[in-house]
Amino acid sequence: MIRTLETGLLLLSLAAIACGGTSPKGKTGPAGSPGEPAIETPITPPPDDSVGATDPTTSLEPQLATLRLLGVANPGFDAVVLDLAAVSVEVDGAPLAIDLSRVTTMDLTRADHAWDLGTFTLPAPGKVAHVRIALDDVGAWEESGAAGALDACGLPIEFDAPAEWLALRGHAVVHLDLGRSVLKVGAEDAILLPQLQVRY
């Protein structure tokens, strides 16, 4: 199940990252305005065909789910290092408590590792989950002996999903396209303009 979030125009994104400090940055306009991620209509995930399995979407018991971040389509970086600044999950407008005990500094060039961004308990029943991920303003990159700072202080990653999808799969994995997301702007500087998919 895939939801694709595409960033807006490069110039608008460059303007958005002209910021300071380490606190997460909020949205600057209504959904669909220039500079906001465009969200493709998602496809409902197929049912679990496991024999005798209980469908968690029909259960009245709370369901545990995890949010993860995975770097994909690496064009040759030796390291792309980022930290999580903040994460929030709301179901039908109500914020959920998130366990951040397994969150650590992330090297997104590890293609075999989806980094933990937090675990939470979904209430039952629930309809719409809204996820917001803010990365720390400054990361780092390395490639072929060169290295530099990675400016990640643009707009946060945000998406909505039916809560039943999270209950069904127990996770949402953000696939960050490194080749399209990390843009060099000088010999030692790069900016992060997230191009990604969310898979359940």
C-alpha distance (Angstrom), angle and dihedral (degrees) to the residues before:
residue distance angle dihedral
M1 . . .
I2 3.72 . .
R3 3.76 135.6 .
T4 3.79 115.4 -177.4
L5 3.80 121.7 -149.3
E6 3.81 114.8 -168.6
T7 3.80 122.8 -170.0
G8 3.79 122.2 -126.4
L9 3.78 129.8 -115.1
L10 3.82 117.8 -31.2
L11 3.80 94.9 -126.5
L12 3.80 92.3 52.3
S13 3.78 90.4 47.8
L14 3.82 90.7 49.8
A15 3.78 88.1 53.8
A16 3.79 90.7 48.7
I17 3.82 92.8 55.5
A18 3.80 94.4 54.2
C19 3.79 89.5 105.6
G20 3.78 141.5 117.9
G21 3.81 138.8 -145.5
T22 3.77 127.6 39.6
S23 3.78 103.8 -92.0
P24 3.84 118.2 114.4
K25 3.79 116.0 -95.1
G26 3.78 120.3 -125.6
K27 3.77 131.1 -141.8
T28 3.80 116.8 -73.9
G29 3.77 100.8 -156.3
P30 3.79 145.8 8.3
A31 3.80 120.3 -61.9
G32 3.77 111.3 -76.3
S33 3.82 95.7 24.8
P34 3.84 119.3 131.3
G35 3.78 111.5 -72.2
E36 3.80 93.8 25.9
P37 3.83 120.3 114.9
A38 3.79 113.7 -99.9
I39 3.80 111.6 -131.4
E40 3.78 122.4 -147.8
T41 3.80 117.1 -142.2
P42 3.83 105.8 -98.1
I43 3.78 126.6 -126.3
T44 3.80 118.2 -123.9
P45 3.82 109.8 -110.2
P46 3.80 117.6 -114.4
P47 3.81 117.2 -104.4
D48 3.77 121.0 -95.6
D49 3.80 107.1 -100.7
S50 3.81 95.2 -163.2
V51 3.79 109.5 137.6
G52 3.79 111.8 -111.6
A53 3.80 92.8 1.2
T54 3.78 117.7 148.3
D55 3.80 114.1 -122.9
P56 3.84 105.0 -125.2
T57 3.82 91.2 -159.4
T58 3.81 89.3 69.1
S59 3.80 95.6 43.6
L60 3.79 121.9 105.7
E61 3.81 90.1 -151.9
P62 3.83 120.8 98.5
Q63 3.81 113.8 -100.3
L64 3.82 126.6 -141.9
A65 3.84 116.9 -130.3
T66 3.81 135.8 175.8
L67 3.80 131.7 -149.2
R68 3.82 116.5 -145.5
L69 3.83 139.8 -179.6
L70 3.82 122.8 -145.3
G71 3.80 127.8 -177.2
V72 3.82 113.1 -137.4
A73 3.82 138.2 174.3
N74 3.81 94.0 31.7
P75 3.84 107.7 -169.6
G76 3.83 92.6 -159.0
F77 3.79 109.9 -57.7
D78 3.79 115.0 151.0
A79 3.81 90.6 -155.6
V80 3.80 138.4 4.6
V81 3.79 106.1 -177.6
L82 3.80 123.3 -168.5
D83 3.79 137.8 161.1
L84 3.78 129.2 -147.9
A85 3.82 113.5 -114.3
A86 3.81 99.1 -178.6
V87 3.79 142.0 -20.4
S88 3.78 131.4 -168.1
V89 3.78 135.1 -178.2
E90 3.80 124.5 -166.8
V91 3.78 126.9 -174.5
D92 3.81 114.6 -158.6
G93 3.81 87.8 -17.3
A94 3.82 96.1 -52.6
P95 3.85 115.9 117.4
L96 3.79 117.9 -126.7
A97 3.80 128.5 -142.2
I98 3.82 110.1 -111.2
D99 3.80 127.2 -153.8
L100 3.83 107.0 -138.4
S101 3.80 96.2 173.9
R102 3.82 93.5 114.9
V103 3.81 96.9 44.7
T104 3.82 113.5 117.1
T105 3.80 141.2 154.4
M106 3.81 108.5 -58.6
D107 3.80 130.3 -140.1
L108 3.79 102.4 -165.1
T109 3.80 93.9 -165.2
R110 3.81 87.6 78.6
A111 3.78 96.8 99.0
D112 3.80 92.1 -175.5
H113 3.79 96.0 56.6
A114 3.82 128.8 73.0
W115 3.80 105.9 -162.6
D116 3.79 120.0 -129.5
L117 3.82 113.4 -116.1
G118 3.79 95.6 175.2
T119 3.78 144.2 -54.4
F120 3.78 124.0 -120.7
T121 3.78 141.5 173.1
L122 3.79 117.0 -114.9
P123 3.79 114.5 -141.6
A124 3.77 117.8 -128.4
P125 2.88 122.7 -96.8
G126 3.82 103.7 23.3
K127 3.78 132.1 154.7
V128 3.83 114.9 -170.8
A129 3.80 127.0 26.5
H130 3.81 118.6 -162.1
V131 3.81 116.4 -161.9
R132 3.82 125.8 -166.0
I133 3.81 122.6 -174.7
A134 3.81 122.8 -174.1
L135 3.80 119.0 -172.7
D136 3.79 123.8 -152.5
D137 3.80 111.3 -88.7
V138 3.81 96.6 -115.2
G139 3.80 128.8 41.9
A140 3.79 132.8 156.9
W141 3.80 140.7 -119.2
E142 3.81 135.6 -160.9
E143 3.80 128.5 -167.1
S144 3.79 131.0 166.0
G145 3.79 94.4 -22.1
A146 3.80 94.7 -44.5
A147 3.79 123.0 106.8
G148 3.75 140.8 176.1
A149 3.78 149.8 147.7
L150 3.80 122.4 -58.7
D151 3.81 114.1 -147.0
A152 3.80 107.3 -145.7
C153 3.80 100.1 162.7
G154 3.79 96.9 112.9
L155 3.79 127.6 106.8
P156 3.82 117.1 -36.3
I157 3.79 122.5 -109.8
E158 3.80 109.0 -102.4
F159 3.79 133.1 172.0
D160 3.79 142.0 158.5
A161 3.79 126.3 -137.0
P162 3.78 137.4 170.8
A163 3.79 105.5 -90.8
E164 3.81 89.1 -134.2
W165 3.82 89.6 66.3
L166 3.79 90.3 59.9
A167 3.78 90.7 45.1
L168 3.82 91.4 49.3
R169 3.82 96.7 49.2
G170 3.79 100.9 24.6
H171 3.80 92.6 -135.7
A172 3.80 148.6 49.2
V173 3.81 116.8 -146.7
V174 3.80 119.1 -160.2
H175 3.84 108.8 -148.5
L176 3.82 107.2 -154.9
D177 3.83 113.2 -160.1
L178 3.81 102.5 -138.3
G179 3.80 94.9 -170.2
R180 3.80 92.6 57.3
S181 3.80 99.4 30.9
V182 3.82 104.1 50.7
L183 3.80 109.7 66.5
K184 3.80 123.4 -176.1
V185 3.81 114.6 -133.7
G186 3.79 97.9 173.7
A187 3.77 143.5 -9.9
E188 3.80 92.7 -68.9
D189 3.80 105.9 13.6
A190 3.79 132.9 80.5
I191 3.79 136.0 169.2
L192 3.79 130.6 -143.3
L193 3.80 115.7 -129.2
P194 3.82 101.9 171.9
Q195 3.80 116.6 -129.1
L196 3.77 107.3 176.7
Q197 3.77 153.5 143.9
V198 3.79 128.3 -138.1
R199 3.79 116.0 -140.3
Y200 3.79 127.5 -169.6
